[in-house]
C-alpha cells in the first residue's frame, strides 16, 4: 500500500489496515516494541512476534524517568544500533518511544502504529517526541521524524467514547486552521455517525493529517507556521494544569472556543464564524465552559516557560480554514476576556 502522505521526505504516513501495512514497512532485522498495558490487553496477537517494553498509562508517565526505564530495558534486551523501535499506542506511548529511540545509542530508527484518534491526527505525526518536566508540557524531547506512522481507523473501535471525542477536538482544530471543506463536512455529520462510519472517519482523519503534514513540511522546528497547530493549546495546557476534570482534547475544545471569542473581540474573526466553531464543538458533545475562571487560567499562562521576549504566541482563528499567530503579552491576552 502507498503512503497517504510523506513528511519531509523522511516519514511516510499510512491510513489503512495495520495488518496489511505493517509487514511492508518494517525493515528487515530485529524490531522491539514499546507499548502499554492497554494495547497489550486489546491487541496481544499484534505484539506476539516482538520483544515488548511496556510503559504505564496516563499523562503522569510522560516523564524522563519513564524514558530512562525504557532505555534500561533496551540495554537488558540487547537492543543495538540496528534494532528498529516500533511504538504502538496513543500519544504518550509514541512520544516516549520516539524520544527513547532518538537518544538510545545516539539514535535508532523508529516508527509508530498510532492507536488513538488524538495520536493519529496529532501526536504521532510530525516528529515531535517529548516528555513533561516539572509540570511543564513537553519540556524535554527531540524533533526526529519516525520512518512511518500507521493510522488504522479500525483500531479506534475499541476507544472509549470520551477518548474518541478528545481526538475529534484535534480534527476540528485542523479544520479551523486550514481546511474549510473538512469543517463543513464535520458540520453535516455528528458524533454517532463519525463513530460508526469508518469511511467517513478515514476521510476526516486523512484530511486532518494532511493539514498537519503540509504545515510540518514547511516548518518542522516550529519557528513560524507550525505554531498554528497550537490553536486552542495555550489555554488548554492551562486548563489541564488547573483541573483534572478535562482530558487534553476536551481542554483543547474549550481553549479553541475561548480564542474564537478573543478573535472576535480583536476583529480577526467574524461573529458568524465564531458561532459556527462553538456550535460544531458543542454539537460533538464538548462542554465549552472552562472548569475554572479564565482569570485563574491566565495566571497559569503567565507561568508559561515557552514565552519569547515576554510575549506568548497566540493562535487566532481568522475565518474557517484560516488563522494567524499573534505575539502578545499575557496582560494583552488576558484583557480580551
Ligand atoms: N501538536 C502540535 C505540533 O505537533 O506541532
Boltz pocket constraint, residues with backbone or C-beta under 6 A from the ligand:
constraints:
  - pocket:
      binder: B
      contacts: [[A, 122], [A, 123], [A, 125], [A, 126], [A, 128], [A, 222], [A, 226], [A, 229], [A, 230]]
      max_distance: 6.0
